């Protein structure tokens, strides 16, 4: 059973803060377009992902991020 998540694309001009991507543990600098994944039942657990990391998240080994 999967967690229901709302996904939104953040445009570079909207990205005012830096974040750490849970897919690779690297920085997403401010001004960089990326993905925000928001769990429907827990919006405070939202995470910011690089586009490529989000696309490849199902290929990651368990225990990574």
PDB file of N, CA, C, O and CB in Angstrom:
ATOM      1  N   UNK A   1       0.847  -1.178   0.000  1.00  0.00           N
ATOM      2  CA  UNK A   1       0.000   0.000   0.000  1.00  0.00           C
ATOM      3  C   UNK A   1       0.885   1.231   0.000  1.00  0.00           C
ATOM      4  O   UNK A   1       1.774   1.351   0.843  1.00  0.00           O
ATOM      5  CB  UNK A   1      -0.960   0.004   1.215  1.00  0.00           C
ATOM      6  N   UNK A   2       0.656   2.156  -0.940  1.00  0.00           N
ATOM      7  CA  UNK A   2       1.482   3.349  -1.057  1.00  0.00           C
ATOM      8  C   UNK A   2       0.836   4.555  -0.404  1.00  0.00           C
ATOM      9  O   UNK A   2      -0.371   4.586  -0.166  1.00  0.00           O
ATOM     10  CB  UNK A   2       1.763   3.646  -2.506  1.00  0.00           C
ATOM     11  N   UNK A   3       1.646   5.522  -0.126  1.00  0.00           N
ATOM     12  CA  UNK A   3       1.200   6.778   0.449  1.00  0.00           C
ATOM     13  C   UNK A   3       0.726   7.692  -0.674  1.00  0.00           C
ATOM     14  O   UNK A   3       1.417   7.845  -1.681  1.00  0.00           O
ATOM     15  CB  UNK A   3       2.331   7.449   1.273  1.00  0.00           C
ATOM     16  N   UNK A   4      -0.450   8.304  -0.512  1.00  0.00           N
ATOM     17  CA  UNK A   4      -0.941   9.227  -1.540  1.00  0.00           C
ATOM     18  C   UNK A   4      -0.203  10.553  -1.411  1.00  0.00           C
ATOM     19  O   UNK A   4      -0.146  11.152  -0.337  1.00  0.00           O
ATOM     20  CB  UNK A   4      -2.482   9.439  -1.417  1.00  0.00           C
ATOM     21  N   UNK A   5       0.360  10.998  -2.535  1.00  0.00           N
ATOM     22  CA  UNK A   5       1.204  12.195  -2.544  1.00  0.00           C
ATOM     23  C   UNK A   5       0.754  13.127  -3.662  1.00  0.00           C
ATOM     24  O   UNK A   5       0.492  12.688  -4.782  1.00  0.00           O
ATOM     25  CB  UNK A   5       2.701  11.819  -2.718  1.00  0.00           C
ATOM     26  N   UNK A   6       0.668  14.406  -3.350  1.00  0.00           N
ATOM     27  CA  UNK A   6       0.451  15.425  -4.375  1.00  0.00           C
ATOM     28  C   UNK A   6       1.815  15.920  -4.820  1.00  0.00           C
ATOM     29  O   UNK A   6       2.685  16.184  -3.990  1.00  0.00           O
ATOM     30  CB  UNK A   6      -0.441  16.607  -3.845  1.00  0.00           C
ATOM     31  N   UNK A   7       2.005  16.046  -6.123  1.00  0.00           N
ATOM     32  CA  UNK A   7       3.297  16.449  -6.673  1.00  0.00           C
ATOM     33  C   UNK A   7       3.130  17.773  -7.407  1.00  0.00           C
ATOM     34  O   UNK A   7       2.190  17.959  -8.179  1.00  0.00           O
ATOM     35  CB  UNK A   7       3.868  15.355  -7.624  1.00  0.00           C
ATOM     36  N   UNK A   8       4.050  18.677  -7.155  1.00  0.00           N
ATOM     37  CA  UNK A   8       4.003  19.994  -7.802  1.00  0.00           C
ATOM     38  C   UNK A   8       5.386  20.348  -8.320  1.00  0.00           C
ATOM     39  O   UNK A   8       6.393  20.102  -7.656  1.00  0.00           O
ATOM     40  CB  UNK A   8       3.493  21.086  -6.818  1.00  0.00           C
ATOM     41  N   UNK A   9       5.427  20.924  -9.504  1.00  0.00           N
ATOM     42  CA  UNK A   9       6.685  21.417 -10.073  1.00  0.00           C
ATOM     43  C   UNK A   9       6.911  22.833  -9.570  1.00  0.00           C
ATOM     44  O   UNK A   9       6.027  23.685  -9.666  1.00  0.00           O
ATOM     45  CB  UNK A   9       6.663  21.376 -11.642  1.00  0.00           C
ATOM     46  N   UNK A  10       8.089  23.078  -9.037  1.00  0.00           N
ATOM     47  CA  UNK A  10       8.476  24.417  -8.597  1.00  0.00           C
ATOM     48  C   UNK A  10       9.339  25.018  -9.699  1.00  0.00           C
ATOM     49  O   UNK A  10      10.369  24.455 -10.068  1.00  0.00           O
ATOM     50  CB  UNK A  10       9.242  24.382  -7.214  1.00  0.00           C
ATOM     51  N   UNK A  11       8.918  26.151 -10.216  1.00  0.00           N
ATOM     52  CA  UNK A  11       9.670  26.844 -11.259  1.00  0.00           C
ATOM     53  C   UNK A  11      10.865  27.569 -10.633  1.00  0.00           C
ATOM     54  O   UNK A  11      10.808  27.945  -9.462  1.00  0.00           O
ATOM     55  CB  UNK A  11       8.759  27.846 -12.025  1.00  0.00           C
ATOM     56  N   UNK A  12      11.931  27.768 -11.386  1.00  0.00           N
ATOM     57  CA  UNK A  12      13.121  28.425 -10.822  1.00  0.00           C
ATOM     58  C   UNK A  12      12.826  29.767 -10.155  1.00  0.00           C
ATOM     59  O   UNK A  12      13.402  30.071  -9.110  1.00  0.00           O
ATOM     60  CB  UNK A  12      14.142  28.633 -11.905  1.00  0.00           C
ATOM     61  N   UNK A  13      11.949  30.566 -10.734  1.00  0.00           N
ATOM     62  CA  UNK A  13      11.660  31.873 -10.136  1.00  0.00           C
ATOM     63  C   UNK A  13      10.876  31.756  -8.824  1.00  0.00           C
ATOM     64  O   UNK A  13      10.818  32.714  -8.053  1.00  0.00           O
ATOM     65  CB  UNK A  13      10.879  32.731 -11.123  1.00  0.00           C
ATOM     66  N   UNK A  14      10.272  30.587  -8.565  1.00  0.00           N
ATOM     67  CA  UNK A  14       9.534  30.355  -7.323  1.00  0.00           C
ATOM     68  C   UNK A  14      10.419  29.783  -6.218  1.00  0.00           C
ATOM     69  O   UNK A  14      10.035  29.796  -5.049  1.00  0.00           O
ATOM     70  CB  UNK A  14       8.372  29.417  -7.580  1.00  0.00           C
ATOM     71  N   UNK A  15      11.586  29.287  -6.575  1.00  0.00           N
ATOM     72  CA  UNK A  15      12.462  28.581  -5.631  1.00  0.00           C
ATOM     73  C   UNK A  15      13.319  29.587  -4.871  1.00  0.00           C
ATOM     74  O   UNK A  15      14.425  29.924  -5.293  1.00  0.00           O
ATOM     75  CB  UNK A  15      13.363  27.552  -6.372  1.00  0.00           C
ATOM     76  N   UNK A  16      12.795  30.059  -3.751  1.00  0.00           N
ATOM     77  CA  UNK A  16      13.457  31.106  -2.981  1.00  0.00           C
ATOM     78  C   UNK A  16      14.370  30.593  -1.881  1.00  0.00           C
ATOM     79  O   UNK A  16      15.094  31.374  -1.263  1.00  0.00           O
ATOM     80  CB  UNK A  16      12.438  31.994  -2.383  1.00  0.00           C
ATOM     81  N   UNK A  17      14.345  29.289  -1.628  1.00  0.00           N
ATOM     82  CA  UNK A  17      15.159  28.693  -0.571  1.00  0.00           C
ATOM     83  C   UNK A  17      15.948  27.516  -1.126  1.00  0.00           C
ATOM     84  O   UNK A  17      15.618  26.963  -2.176  1.00  0.00           O
ATOM     85  CB  UNK A  17      14.278  28.241   0.614  1.00  0.00           C
ATOM     86  N   UNK A  18      16.988  27.148  -0.404  1.00  0.00           N
ATOM     87  CA  UNK A  18      17.734  25.927  -0.734  1.00  0.00           C
ATOM     88  C   UNK A  18      17.142  24.773   0.075  1.00  0.00           C
ATOM     89  O   UNK A  18      16.674  24.967   1.197  1.00  0.00           O
ATOM     90  CB  UNK A  18      19.275  26.096  -0.435  1.00  0.00           C
ATOM     91  N   UNK A  19      17.166  23.582  -0.498  1.00  0.00           N
ATOM     92  CA  UNK A  19      16.655  22.383   0.161  1.00  0.00           C
ATOM     93  C   UNK A  19      17.653  21.255  -0.050  1.00  0.00           C
ATOM     94  O   UNK A  19      18.561  21.369  -0.874  1.00  0.00           O
ATOM     95  CB  UNK A  19      15.244  21.991  -0.383  1.00  0.00           C
ATOM     96  N   UNK A  20      17.483  20.165   0.695  1.00  0.00           N
ATOM     97  CA  UNK A  20      18.276  18.957   0.494  1.00  0.00           C
ATOM     98  C   UNK A  20      17.350  17.898  -0.086  1.00  0.00           C
ATOM     99  O   UNK A  20      16.309  17.588   0.492  1.00  0.00           O
ATOM    100  CB  UNK A  20      18.944  18.467   1.835  1.00  0.00           C
ATOM    101  N   UNK A  21      17.731  17.353  -1.219  1.00  0.00           N
ATOM    102  CA  UNK A  21      16.940  16.324  -1.894  1.00  0.00           C
ATOM    103  C   UNK A  21      17.072  14.998  -1.143  1.00  0.00           C
ATOM    104  O   UNK A  21      18.193  14.548  -0.902  1.00  0.00           O
ATOM    105  CB  UNK A  21      17.392  16.163  -3.375  1.00  0.00           C
ATOM    106  N   UNK A  22      15.951  14.353  -0.763  1.00  0.00           N
ATOM    107  CA  UNK A  22      16.038  13.066  -0.071  1.00  0.00           C
ATOM    108  C   UNK A  22      16.478  11.923  -0.986  1.00  0.00           C
ATOM    109  O   UNK A  22      16.826  10.846  -0.504  1.00  0.00           O
ATOM    110  CB  UNK A  22      14.703  12.730   0.545  1.00  0.00           C
ATOM    111  N   UNK A  23      16.464  12.148  -2.292  1.00  0.00           N
ATOM    112  CA  UNK A  23      16.867  11.106  -3.232  1.00  0.00           C
ATOM    113  C   UNK A  23      18.366  10.935  -3.340  1.00  0.00           C
ATOM    114  O   UNK A  23      18.856   9.829  -3.568  1.00  0.00           O
ATOM    115  CB  UNK A  23      16.312  11.401  -4.577  1.00  0.00           C
ATOM    116  N   UNK A  24      19.109  12.046  -3.176  1.00  0.00           N
ATOM    117  CA  UNK A  24      20.567  11.983  -3.328  1.00  0.00           C
ATOM    118  C   UNK A  24      21.310  12.668  -2.181  1.00  0.00           C
ATOM    119  O   UNK A  24      22.539  12.628  -2.122  1.00  0.00           O
ATOM    120  CB  UNK A  24      20.974  12.618  -4.644  1.00  0.00           C
ATOM    121  N   UNK A  25      20.570  13.289  -1.278  1.00  0.00           N
ATOM    122  CA  UNK A  25      21.143  14.028  -0.143  1.00  0.00           C
ATOM    123  C   UNK A  25      22.049  15.171  -0.577  1.00  0.00           C
ATOM    124  O   UNK A  25      22.967  15.548   0.150  1.00  0.00           O
ATOM    125  CB  UNK A  25      21.922  13.086   0.745  1.00  0.00           C
ATOM    126  N   UNK A  26      21.797  15.718  -1.747  1.00  0.00           N
ATOM    127  CA  UNK A  26      22.544  16.884  -2.231  1.00  0.00           C
ATOM    128  C   UNK A  26      21.640  18.105  -2.206  1.00  0.00           C
ATOM    129  O   UNK A  26      20.414  17.999  -2.163  1.00  0.00           O
ATOM    130  CB  UNK A  26      23.096  16.643  -3.665  1.00  0.00           C
ATOM    131  N   UNK A  27      22.276  19.261  -2.234  1.00  0.00           N
ATOM    132  CA  UNK A  27      21.530  20.512  -2.201  1.00  0.00           C
ATOM    133  C   UNK A  27      20.740  20.746  -3.482  1.00  0.00           C
ATOM    134  O   UNK A  27      21.157  20.371  -4.578  1.00  0.00           O
ATOM    135  CB  UNK A  27      22.473  21.669  -1.963  1.00  0.00           C
ATOM    136  N   UNK A  28      19.588  21.377  -3.305  1.00  0.00           N
ATOM    137  CA  UNK A  28      18.831  21.982  -4.399  1.00  0.00           C
ATOM    138  C   UNK A  28      18.961  23.479  -4.137  1.00  0.00           C
ATOM    139  O   UNK A  28      18.255  24.009  -3.278  1.00  0.00           O
ATOM    140  CB  UNK A  28      17.284  21.483  -4.457  1.00  0.00           C
ATOM    141  N   UNK A  29      19.833  24.167  -4.846  1.00  0.00           N
ATOM    142  CA  UNK A  29      20.056  25.590  -4.568  1.00  0.00           C
ATOM    143  C   UNK A  29      18.815  26.436  -4.868  1.00  0.00           C
ATOM    144  O   UNK A  29      17.976  26.057  -5.685  1.00  0.00           O
ATOM    145  CB  UNK A  29      21.239  26.103  -5.387  1.00  0.00           C
ATOM    146  N   UNK A  30      18.713  27.575  -4.203  1.00  0.00           N
ATOM    147  CA  UNK A  30      17.622  28.492  -4.530  1.00  0.00           C
ATOM    148  C   UNK A  30      17.759  28.883  -6.000  1.00  0.00           C
ATOM    149  O   UNK A  30      18.868  28.962  -6.528  1.00  0.00           O
ATOM    150  CB  UNK A  30      17.641  29.762  -3.599  1.00  0.00           C
ATOM    151  N   UNK A  31      16.644  29.121  -6.645  1.00  0.00           N
ATOM    152  CA  UNK A  31      16.648  29.461  -8.061  1.00  0.00           C
ATOM    153  C   UNK A  31      16.678  28.261  -8.983  1.00  0.00           C
ATOM    154  O   UNK A  31      16.780  28.423 -10.199  1.00  0.00           O
ATOM    155  CB  UNK A  31      17.808  30.325  -8.358  1.00  0.00           C
ATOM    156  N   UNK A  32      16.588  27.043  -8.425  1.00  0.00           N
ATOM    157  CA  UNK A  32      16.616  25.814  -9.209  1.00  0.00           C
ATOM    158  C   UNK A  32      15.222  25.197  -9.239  1.00  0.00           C
ATOM    159  O   UNK A  32      14.617  24.987  -8.188  1.00  0.00           O
ATOM    160  CB  UNK A  32      17.646  24.811  -8.631  1.00  0.00           C
ATOM    161  N   UNK A  33      14.713  24.909 -10.420  1.00  0.00           N
ATOM    162  CA  UNK A  33      13.431  24.229 -10.530  1.00  0.00           C
ATOM    163  C   UNK A  33      13.530  22.825  -9.961  1.00  0.00           C
ATOM    164  O   UNK A  33      14.564  22.170 -10.094  1.00  0.00           O
ATOM    165  CB  UNK A  33      12.965  24.183 -11.989  1.00  0.00           C
ATOM    166  N   UNK A  34      12.462  22.360  -9.326  1.00  0.00           N
ATOM    167  CA  UNK A  34      12.470  21.041  -8.709  1.00  0.00           C
ATOM    168  C   UNK A  34      11.037  20.573  -8.466  1.00  0.00           C
ATOM    169  O   UNK A  34      10.086  21.233  -8.882  1.00  0.00           O
ATOM    170  CB  UNK A  34      13.268  21.062  -7.385  1.00  0.00           C
ATOM    171  N   UNK A  35      10.888  19.445  -7.801  1.00  0.00           N
ATOM    172  CA  UNK A  35       9.599  18.833  -7.489  1.00  0.00           C
ATOM    173  C   UNK A  35       9.355  18.941  -5.990  1.00  0.00           C
ATOM    174  O   UNK A  35      10.277  18.771  -5.193  1.00  0.00           O
ATOM    175  CB  UNK A  35       9.552  17.346  -7.954  1.00  0.00           C
ATOM    176  N   UNK A  36       8.102  19.227  -5.605  1.00  0.00           N
ATOM    177  CA  UNK A  36       7.698  19.140  -4.202  1.00  0.00           C
ATOM    178  C   UNK A  36       6.677  18.020  -4.110  1.00  0.00           C
ATOM    179  O   UNK A  36       5.665  18.038  -4.811  1.00  0.00           O
ATOM    180  CB  UNK A  36       7.110  20.511  -3.666  1.00  0.00           C
ATOM    181  N   UNK A  37       6.939  17.046  -3.247  1.00  0.00           N
ATOM    182  CA  UNK A  37       6.022  15.940  -2.997  1.00  0.00           C
ATOM    183  C   UNK A  37       5.410  16.149  -1.616  1.00  0.00           C
ATOM    184  O   UNK A  37       6.118  16.222  -0.611  1.00  0.00           O
ATOM    185  CB  UNK A  37       6.752  14.550  -3.096  1.00  0.00           C
ATOM    186  N   UNK A  38       4.072  16.245  -1.584  1.00  0.00           N
ATOM    187  CA  UNK A  38       3.359  16.534  -0.337  1.00  0.00           C
ATOM    188  C   UNK A  38       2.422  15.371  -0.018  1.00  0.00           C
ATOM    189  O   UNK A  38       1.453  15.147  -0.743  1.00  0.00           O
ATOM    190  CB  UNK A  38       2.562  17.874  -0.442  1.00  0.00           C
ATOM    191  N   UNK A  39       2.700  14.621   1.068  1.00  0.00           N
ATOM    192  CA  UNK A  39       1.768  13.563   1.465  1.00  0.00           C
ATOM    193  C   UNK A  39       0.403  14.176   1.802  1.00  0.00           C
ATOM    194  O   UNK A  39       0.329  15.136   2.570  1.00  0.00           O
ATOM    195  CB  UNK A  39       2.327  12.765   2.684  1.00  0.00           C
ATOM    196  N   UNK A  40      -0.660  13.633   1.239  1.00  0.00           N
ATOM    197  CA  UNK A  40      -2.000  14.186   1.424  1.00  0.00           C
ATOM    198  C   UNK A  40      -2.383  14.211   2.903  1.00  0.00           C
ATOM    199  O   UNK A  40      -2.971  15.186   3.372  1.00  0.00           O
ATOM    200  CB  UNK A  40      -3.028  13.373   0.625  1.00  0.00           C
ATOM    201  N   UNK A  41      -2.059  13.160   3.632  1.00  0.00           N
ATOM    202  CA  UNK A  41      -2.445  13.064   5.042  1.00  0.00           C
ATOM    203  C   UNK A  41      -1.447  13.704   5.995  1.00  0.00           C
ATOM    204  O   UNK A  41      -1.706  13.766   7.197  1.00  0.00           O
ATOM    205  CB  UNK A  41      -2.625  11.629   5.416  1.00  0.00           C
ATOM    206  N   UNK A  42      -0.315  14.179   5.494  1.00  0.00           N
ATOM    207  CA  UNK A  42       0.715  14.767   6.366  1.00  0.00           C
ATOM    208  C   UNK A  42       1.487  15.841   5.600  1.00  0.00           C
ATOM    209  O   UNK A  42       2.662  15.647   5.290  1.00  0.00           O
ATOM    210  CB  UNK A  42       1.690  13.668   6.895  1.00  0.00           C
ATOM    211  N   UNK A  43       0.846  16.969   5.291  1.00  0.00           N
ATOM    212  CA  UNK A  43       1.509  17.990   4.473  1.00  0.00           C
ATOM    213  C   UNK A  43       2.776  18.562   5.096  1.00  0.00           C
ATOM    214  O   UNK A  43       3.622  19.104   4.384  1.00  0.00           O
ATOM    215  CB  UNK A  43       0.557  19.105   4.204  1.00  0.00           C
ATOM    216  N   UNK A  44       2.920  18.451   6.418  1.00  0.00           N
ATOM    217  CA  UNK A  44       4.140  18.939   7.063  1.00  0.00           C
ATOM    218  C   UNK A  44       5.344  18.060   6.746  1.00  0.00           C
ATOM    219  O   UNK A  44       6.476  18.430   7.058  1.00  0.00           O
ATOM    220  CB  UNK A  44       3.941  19.013   8.569  1.00  0.00           C
ATOM    221  N   UNK A  45       5.118  16.905   6.131  1.00  0.00           N
ATOM    222  CA  UNK A  45       6.215  16.002   5.747  1.00  0.00           C
ATOM    223  C   UNK A  45       6.603  16.166   4.280  1.00  0.00           C
ATOM    224  O   UNK A  45       7.216  15.272   3.697  1.00  0.00           O
ATOM    225  CB  UNK A  45       5.820  14.549   6.013  1.00  0.00           C
ATOM    226  N   UNK A  46       6.249  17.302   3.682  1.00  0.00           N
ATOM    227  CA  UNK A  46       6.587  17.534   2.270  1.00  0.00           C
ATOM    228  C   UNK A  46       8.099  17.485   2.081  1.00  0.00           C
ATOM    229  O   UNK A  46       8.867  17.815   2.984  1.00  0.00           O
ATOM    230  CB  UNK A  46       6.028  18.898   1.783  1.00  0.00           C
ATOM    231  N   UNK A  47       8.503  17.066   0.891  1.00  0.00           N
ATOM    232  CA  UNK A  47       9.921  16.963   0.560  1.00  0.00           C
ATOM    233  C   UNK A  47      10.157  17.560  -0.816  1.00  0.00           C
ATOM    234  O   UNK A  47       9.307  17.477  -1.703  1.00  0.00           O
ATOM    235  CB  UNK A  47      10.401  15.490   0.609  1.00  0.00           C
ATOM    236  N   UNK A  48      11.323  18.161  -0.975  1.00  0.00           N
ATOM    237  CA  UNK A  48      11.735  18.793  -2.230  1.00  0.00           C
ATOM    238  C   UNK A  48      12.758  17.881  -2.899  1.00  0.00           C
ATOM    239  O   UNK A  48      13.738  17.483  -2.270  1.00  0.00           O
ATOM    240  CB  UNK A  48      12.329  20.233  -1.986  1.00  0.00           C
ATOM    241  N   UNK A  49      12.538  17.548  -4.171  1.00  0.00           N
ATOM    242  CA  UNK A  49      13.350  16.592  -4.911  1.00  0.00           C
ATOM    243  C   UNK A  49      13.874  17.218  -6.195  1.00  0.00           C
ATOM    244  O   UNK A  49      13.209  18.061  -6.797  1.00  0.00           O
ATOM    245  CB  UNK A  49      12.543  15.328  -5.225  1.00  0.00           C
ATOM    246  N   UNK A  50      15.076  16.801  -6.616  1.00  0.00           N
ATOM    247  CA  UNK A  50      15.521  17.099  -7.983  1.00  0.00           C
ATOM    248  C   UNK A  50      14.579  16.355  -8.936  1.00  0.00           C
ATOM    249  O   UNK A  50      14.044  15.305  -8.579  1.00  0.00           O
ATOM    250  CB  UNK A  50      17.041  16.672  -8.215  1.00  0.00           C
ATOM    251  N   UNK A  51      14.377  16.888 -10.134  1.00  0.00           N
ATOM    252  CA  UNK A  51      13.515  16.220 -11.117  1.00  0.00           C
ATOM    253  C   UNK A  51      13.987  14.787 -11.377  1.00  0.00           C
ATOM    254  O   UNK A  51      13.180  13.858 -11.361  1.00  0.00           O
ATOM    255  CB  UNK A  51      13.489  17.017 -12.438  1.00  0.00           C
ATOM    256  N   UNK A  52      15.280  14.604 -11.615  1.00  0.00           N
ATOM    257  CA  UNK A  52      15.811  13.275 -11.927  1.00  0.00           C
ATOM    258  C   UNK A  52      15.691  12.306 -10.768  1.00  0.00           C
ATOM    259  O   UNK A  52      15.385  11.130 -10.967  1.00  0.00           O
ATOM    260  CB  UNK A  52      17.251  13.381 -12.338  1.00  0.00           C
ATOM    261  N   UNK A  53      15.928  12.786  -9.564  1.00  0.00           N
ATOM    262  CA  UNK A  53      15.810  11.921  -8.381  1.00  0.00           C
ATOM    263  C   UNK A  53      14.368  11.467  -8.193  1.00  0.00           C
ATOM    264  O   UNK A  53      14.117  10.311  -7.854  1.00  0.00           O
ATOM    265  CB  UNK A  53      16.305  12.656  -7.114  1.00  0.00           C
ATOM    266  N   UNK A  54      13.419  12.377  -8.412  1.00  0.00           N
ATOM    267  CA  UNK A  54      12.002  12.007  -8.289  1.00  0.00           C
ATOM    268  C   UNK A  54      11.645  10.960  -9.342  1.00  0.00           C
ATOM    269  O   UNK A  54      10.963   9.982  -9.035  1.00  0.00           O
ATOM    270  CB  UNK A  54      11.089  13.259  -8.439  1.00  0.00           C
ATOM    271  N   UNK A  55      12.096  11.154 -10.564  1.00  0.00           N
ATOM    272  CA  UNK A  55      11.791  10.209 -11.642  1.00  0.00           C
ATOM    273  C   UNK A  55      12.365   8.828 -11.371  1.00  0.00           C
ATOM    274  O   UNK A  55      11.773   7.824 -11.768  1.00  0.00           O
ATOM    275  CB  UNK A  55      12.323  10.730 -12.964  1.00  0.00           C
ATOM    276  N   UNK A  56      13.507   8.764 -10.701  1.00  0.00           N
ATOM    277  CA  UNK A  56      14.197   7.490 -10.456  1.00  0.00           C
ATOM    278  C   UNK A  56      14.010   6.961  -9.041  1.00  0.00           C
ATOM    279  O   UNK A  56      14.712   6.030  -8.646  1.00  0.00           O
ATOM    280  CB  UNK A  56      15.665   7.649 -10.731  1.00  0.00           C
ATOM    281  N   UNK A  57      13.098   7.516  -8.274  1.00  0.00           N
ATOM    282  CA  UNK A  57      12.967   7.149  -6.861  1.00  0.00           C
ATOM    283  C   UNK A  57      12.629   5.679  -6.652  1.00  0.00           C
ATOM    284  O   UNK A  57      13.007   5.112  -5.626  1.00  0.00           O
ATOM    285  CB  UNK A  57      11.909   7.997  -6.212  1.00  0.00           C
ATOM    286  N   UNK A  58      11.930   5.041  -7.588  1.00  0.00           N
ATOM    287  CA  UNK A  58      11.546   3.635  -7.425  1.00  0.00           C
ATOM    288  C   UNK A  58      12.698   2.684  -7.715  1.00  0.00           C
ATOM    289  O   UNK A  58      12.604   1.493  -7.417  1.00  0.00           O
ATOM    290  CB  UNK A  58      10.378   3.307  -8.334  1.00  0.00           C
ATOM    291  N   UNK A  59      13.778   3.188  -8.287  1.00  0.00           N
ATOM    292  CA  UNK A  59      14.949   2.349  -8.595  1.00  0.00           C
ATOM    293  C   UNK A  59      15.972   2.348  -7.468  1.00  0.00           C
ATOM    294  O   UNK A  59      16.926   1.570  -7.487  1.00  0.00           O
ATOM    295  CB  UNK A  59      15.611   2.824  -9.878  1.00  0.00           C
ATOM    296  N   UNK A  60      15.772   3.219  -6.492  1.00  0.00           N
ATOM    297  CA  UNK A  60      16.743   3.320  -5.390  1.00  0.00           C
ATOM    298  C   UNK A  60      16.685   2.084  -4.511  1.00  0.00           C
ATOM    299  O   UNK A  60      15.650   1.429  -4.392  1.00  0.00           O
ATOM    300  CB  UNK A  60      16.481   4.579  -4.544  1.00  0.00           C
ATOM    301  N   UNK A  61      17.815   1.784  -3.903  1.00  0.00           N
ATOM    302  CA  UNK A  61      17.872   0.683  -2.952  1.00  0.00           C
ATOM    303  C   UNK A  61      17.157   1.088  -1.664  1.00  0.00           C
ATOM    304  O   UNK A  61      17.177   2.263  -1.297  1.00  0.00           O
ATOM    305  CB  UNK A  61      19.340   0.277  -2.662  1.00  0.00           C
ATOM    306  N   UNK A  62      16.525   0.134  -0.970  1.00  0.00           N
ATOM    307  CA  UNK A  62      15.887   0.451   0.316  1.00  0.00           C
ATOM    308  C   UNK A  62      16.907   1.018   1.303  1.00  0.00           C
ATOM    309  O   UNK A  62      18.074   0.625   1.308  1.00  0.00           O
ATOM    310  CB  UNK A  62      15.216  -0.808   0.913  1.00  0.00           C
ATOM    311  N   UNK A  63      16.452   1.933   2.121  1.00  0.00           N
ATOM    312  CA  UNK A  63      17.326   2.509   3.136  1.00  0.00           C
ATOM    313  C   UNK A  63      18.063   3.747   2.687  1.00  0.00           C
ATOM    314  O   UNK A  63      18.796   4.340   3.478  1.00  0.00           O
ATOM    315  CB  UNK A  63      18.307   1.503   3.573  1.00  0.00           C
ATOM    316  N   UNK A  64      17.896   4.159   1.445  1.00  0.00           N
ATOM    317  CA  UNK A  64      18.563   5.373   0.945  1.00  0.00           C
ATOM    318  C   UNK A  64      17.551   6.499   0.867  1.00  0.00           C
ATOM    319  O   UNK A  64      16.765   6.569  -0.077  1.00  0.00           O
ATOM    320  CB  UNK A  64      19.216   5.130  -0.450  1.00  0.00           C
ATOM    321  N   UNK A  65      17.567   7.372   1.848  1.00  0.00           N
ATOM    322  CA  UNK A  65      16.707   8.549   1.844  1.00  0.00           C
ATOM    323  C   UNK A  65      15.310   8.285   2.136  1.00  0.00           C
ATOM    324  O   UNK A  65      14.498   9.210   2.158  1.00  0.00           O
ATOM    325  CB  UNK A  65      16.774   9.211   0.593  1.00  0.00           C
TER     326      UNK A  65
END
